[in-house]
Amino acid sequence: MINLLYFDNEDNNLFGISQSHIYSLTFYLKQLEIEYEYIKYQNHNKGFLLFNLLLIPSVTPEIKNILSTIKNTNIKILLYHGGEGMSYYGCYEDHKNLWDTFITSLVDFQIVPERIYYITSDLKLMKSPNEYYNKMNKLSINFYECACLFRNAIDLNLVNPYCKKNKLFLSLNATPRPERQVLYYYLKKNNLIKDNYFSFLWNSIESIQNNTDDWYKYHRNHIDEFNYDNTDWSKEKFSINDPVYLDDYYTIPEEQEIPCDARTFHQDRFLPDWYNQSVFSLVTECATTPNILYLTEKIYKPLMIGHPFLVWGSPGTLEYLRSQGYQTFPELFDESYDYLDEKNRLKLIIENVKNSKIKQYTPQIIEKIEYNKQLFLKQNEKLKNKKKLERFLNVQ
């Protein structure tokens, strides 16, 4: 039994306790059948005070007050980051800034690192320059293989690998991160967008500038990291300047009469024709940097549905999937991109798309995608993660 503590009310977003919220630790504990009790902190001197880092943009006065209250107790602090597993070496500077600020507060209140328990879906979990962080108790788990099954309510029987293909690839994108903007640019430059399925859910540059201007400028500054042909970005348009939608297959009946720019686009929406009519998924993960390995529902979705894939993600992504038992597709793509630096990885992924000639699946490809689907449905990581979490949290 795990004792999870809260201070004022259990709906406080600092703690992210809701069992129905797929990014909460309690949701995951429930799926793994690990017992826990959620109790209000009063005179308790044991247990875990849970913070959901996904819901904490900064170290607020409320957090500092909580840390001050528990500093002379035996209460442990449990930091959960399963939903956005950005450890100290996260993709962007804001992750590091949050860590530095949080750690400074912990040090100020004389809370030793041995009292901190950190759970992340960063599968690499490297050491950082921060010694406090290095001394914390840390655990990496594969959260998204399980989450993908519950997050995507899909009737897999509607996907038929024998359907005639009239699109080369499907690429579903939500947040216009810099690596996705540049992928879009190079696909468009090579005339690879028009006749395929490609989407950005955040398609308006105005919404980004007006609502989160600092976020937008920060991301735009990172675009040069992916520039493999010395493009002058100042003279080019990116995806968020041009509304990009999946074509008519993206509509659903109740939205047929709604203007395209007013529809509700959601990254978990699923239409079988996207997969039945396209050859492979061009997956854009949340991270492409070498210092973390972060796999989300984006790569597990084609494995679950039965779709070959290229993945623009962190180096070693394919290697990790193979270590899980999944089969990749070297007969379709030059998969040496998995080991290259970011610029050359992106360049080879674009070359793979340009050079792809397959129109229908061979029996060998169908056998592979069916194998991957069945392996995914076994959810082998659940038992591994249950044992890891029980050891980590010392579940009796």
Secondary structure, 3 states (H helix, E strand, C coil): CEEEEECCCCCCCCCCCCCCCCCCHHHHHHHCCCCEEEEECCCCCCCEEEEEHHHCCCCCHHHHHHHHHHCCCCCEEEEEECCCCCCCCCCCHHHHHHHHHHHHHHHHCCCCHHHEEEEECCCCCCCCCCHHHHHCEEEECCCHHHHHHHHCCCCHHHCCCCCCCCEEEEEEECCCCHHHHHHHHHHHHCCCCCCCEEEECCCCHHHHHHHCHHHHHHHHCCHHHHCCCCCCHHHCCCHHHCCCCCCHHHCCHHHCCCCHHHCCCCCCCCCHHHHHCEEEEEEECCCCCCCCCCCCHHHHHHHHHCCCEEEECCCCHHHHHHHCCCCCCCCCCCHHHHHCCHHHHHHHHHHHHHHCCCCCCCHHHHHHHHHHHHHHHHCHHHHHHHHHHHHHCCCC
